[in-house]
Amino acid sequence: MKRIHLFEFEDFQWFPNFLRNYMTDYLQFISNKAKVYSPISDLLIEKLKVSNSTHILDLASGGGGGLLWLNSEIIKQIPELTVTLTDYYPNIKAFEETKSRANNFSYHTGSVDARNVPEKLKGFRTQFLSLHHFRPTEAKRILQNAIDSNTAIGIFEAQDRTLPSFIGMLLSPISVCLTTLFIKPFKFSRIFFTYILPIIPIVVLWDGIVSCLRTYSVSEMKDLVSNLAHKDKFDWEIGMKKQDMKKVLYLIGTPKA
């Protein structure tokens, strides 16, 4: 199946921020409870060490809480690790909540475009579950900006264009309904738009299916890199890691020594 770039509701500026935030709250809750990024935790630790990086600059963070489990694993081997959360639509309340749960987290309050990261923001750049939001031309701008800044970058996606991923997304409304009561902080409006007027389960279903359709395959990510200027200044590793019924697609570029 070819990549299809349909729309996701959370991409629209008119989409209510509180609904977008409830969606990212759900994704972060699932990411931590299911340890979604466990297949690539050792790989990311290795690349941080290779690039002598002790700071992660996370782009398109959503609320940032999805990194809490992964952070707890990394600091076992890199105890001095710090993480800065950023987003094009920064959710400051969610950033504050995440920071309260991990004292090595901080956040940037202004809008940050992954295609043109301000020079003052330093660190090993990461993107989790977000590259698929960008069309190929924009995705290449993200990678080119990292090269031009001589900055390591790691991109990770936990879905793809396969039948199991689509089935998982089709079941997502059930997952939303089962987990919403356990997501903190408790908000009545979250309950209302989940169980009474079920906008959140419906939008999560649509955006989840579209995320699968949009996700770049390993070969497509290799094609993105092949067209970059000065790509030979970086070492690139692109592939898929599987562990315990979970899989993560990854693209990592680190400056050559």
N, C-alpha and C positions, 0 to 999 in steps of 0.2 A: 504494500500500500504506500502510495506517495504521501508526502507531508501535505496536509491541508491546513491553511491558516484561516480558520473561522474566528469569530469574535468570542471573547470571554467578557462576561458582565463586569468583572472587577477591573478590566482595562479602561472602562469608560469614566471620564471625569465626572459625568452626571450621576454615576452610580453612588447611592448614599454611602458616606464613609462608615457609618455605624454597621451597615450590612457587610461591607468589605472587611471591616475589622472582625466581625463575628465569623466570617469565613476563614480568615487567617488564624483566628483563635482555634478553630476546629482543626485546621491543618497542623498547627503547632502541637496541639494536644495529642493528636494521632502520631506525629513524628516522634515525640518523646516516649510515649507509652509503647509504641511498636518498635522503637529503636530503628527507625527507617534507615538511618545512615550508617548502621553498623557494618555493612559490607565495605565501606570506604574509610573507616576510621583509621586503620593502620596506614593506609595509603596516604591520607592527608597528613598524618603525623610525620611520615617519611619525607614528604615534599616540604613540609615546614622546616624540617631539620636540614634538608639539602639546600634550601634557600636561606638558611640562617634567619628565619623569621620567627618572631615571638609575638607578633601582632597580626590579627586577622581583621581586614576591612571587609565587612559583609555588605554586599550590594543587593538591592531589592529584597530587603530583610522581612517585609511584612511587619509582624510584631516582634520578630527575633526570637521568640520563645522556642521555636523548633530546633534551635541550636543547643539547648541546655544539656541534653543527654550527650551530644557529641563533644561539647565543651568539657564535660566531666571526665570523658575518656582521654581527651588530649592533654589535660593538665596533669594527668598521672605521669606523663612522660616529659611534658614541657610545662613545669609548674609556674613559670613566669609568663605564661600566655595571657594576652589581653585581647578583647574583641570589641570592635566598634560597629554598631548597627546603623545602617543608612537605608533610605528608601526615597523613591521619587515622590511618593505620598507618605511622608513619615507619620507613623502612628505613635505619637509621643507617650500617650498613656500606656500603651502596650510596651513600648521601650522601657518605660520606668518600671513596669511590673517585672519585666525580664531582668532588668538591672538589680532589682530587689532580691532576686533569686540566685544571682551569681555576681559576686562583688568584683569580678574581673571584666565585667561588661560595662561599656559606655555607649553613648549614641550621639549622632549628629542631628541637630534639630532642623537644619535646612534641607531643601529638596536636593537629592543627589541623583544625577543621570549616569547610569552605568556606562553609557556610550561616551561620556566626557567627564570623567571623575576629576574634581578639583585637585590641583597639584599638592595642596596642603594636606590632603587626606592620604596618608601613607599606610602600607601594610600589605600582607598577602591577601589579594582580592578573592572573595568567594561569592558564588551565586548558587543558591539551593532552590530547586523547583521554579526557576524563573527564566531561563534562557528561551524556553519555548514561547514566551510572550513576545519575542522579537523576531521580525522577519529576517531572512538571510543577510540583507544589506546592513541591517542594524546590528545583528549578531556579530558580523565581521568588524563593525565599528567598535564594539565592546572589546574584542580581542586585539584589534589594532591599537586601541588606546592603551591597553596593558603593555604591549610591545613598545610603543612610543614612550611610555613612562618607565620602561625597564623594570616592570613590576610583575611578580609572579601572580598567576590567576588559576583558580580551580572552579570548574563548573560541574554541577551535579544534578541529575534528574532521576526521580524514582518511579517514573512511568515510561511507557513506550507504546509503539503502535502494534501491540500484539493482543491476541484474544484474552489472555489472563488479565492484562491491564484494563481492558474495556469491561470485563466482567466485574472487576473490583470497583470501577467507577459506577457501574449500574447498581451496585449494592451500597454505594455511599450514602443515599438517603437514610437507609436503615442504621448505618454507623453514626450518622449525625444525630438521629433520634436517641440512640442508645448512650451516646457520650455527652450530650449537651448538659445534662444535669450535673456532670462532674467537672465542667469547665469553670475555672475561677478567673476573675471575680464573678459571683452570681449577679445576673441582671435579668429583671423581669422581661424586658424587651427581647432579650435573646430567647427566652422561653416562648414568648408570644409569637415571634417570627419563625419558630421551629415547629411548635405543636399546634398552635391555633390558626395562624395564617402561615403555612409552611413555605415561606419564600426561601429561607436558607437551604433546606434540603433540595429544593428544586434547582436553585442556582448552583449549588455545589455539584449536583448531578451534571448539569449542562457544562459548567466550566471544567469539570473533571474529564468528561468525554472529549471536549475540545482540546484539553491539555494533552491527551494521548495523541490526537490527530496532529497536533502541532510539534510534538517532541522530535528533535533531531536524532536520527540514527547515528551509530558509530561512523559509518561511511560518510554521512552528510556532515558530521562534525569535522572529519578529516578534510572534506572538500572546503569547509569554511577556512581552515588553517592554510590550506594550499594556496589560497589567493591573497594571503597577507603579505604586506611589504616587510622586509627584514625578518621574516619568520625564522630564518636560520640562526638568529641570535638567541633563540630559545630552544630548550629541549621540550618536546611535546609527548605527552602520553594520553592516549585516547582509547577507551574501551568500556567494558562492563564488568562489574564485580557482583557475584551472587553469594548469598549466605542465608541459610535458614528461611527459605521461601521468599527472600527479599532480593531485589536487584537494584543496582544504581548504575546509571550511565555516567561516565565522567570524561572531562576534557581538562587536562592540567598542563599549563605552560610555565616553565621556570627559566629565568635568564641563565645563559651559560656562564660558567666561571671565567 
